Amino acid sequence: MNRKQRRAAEKKEKSQSPEDKALAQKISLFGHLPDACNTCAAPFDKQNREMVFSWSVVVHQEEQKVRLFCPDCINKTKETLSVNQTNIDESTR
C-alpha cells in the first residue's frame, strides 16, 4: 500500500461515526453465524427468508461470539421470565 492509499484509508476511517464502526464490527461477526439454534439445535437455513426474519441473533462483541435462537426458544424464555417476574412481584408484597 503506497502513501496515497494509506492516507485515503486513514481519512475514510476517521470520517466514520462510532455507530458506523460498531455496526461494521457486528456485521463482520455474522460470518460466525451458527447453522442451528444454540438452545435446541433446530437447523437454521440462511436462504429461507422467513427463518432469517423470525430467528434472533445475539452478538457478544467482547467474546467475539454470535448466538442464534429459534422463535420457540425465545418464546419459552419470555414465558419463563414473565412467570419469574410475577413470582418476584408476589413475594415482595
Summary of the structure (lengths in Angstrom):
residues: 93
radius of gyration: 20.1
end to end distance: 67.2
largest distance: 69.5
contacts: 191
relative contact order: 0.11
helix: 59%
strand: 13%
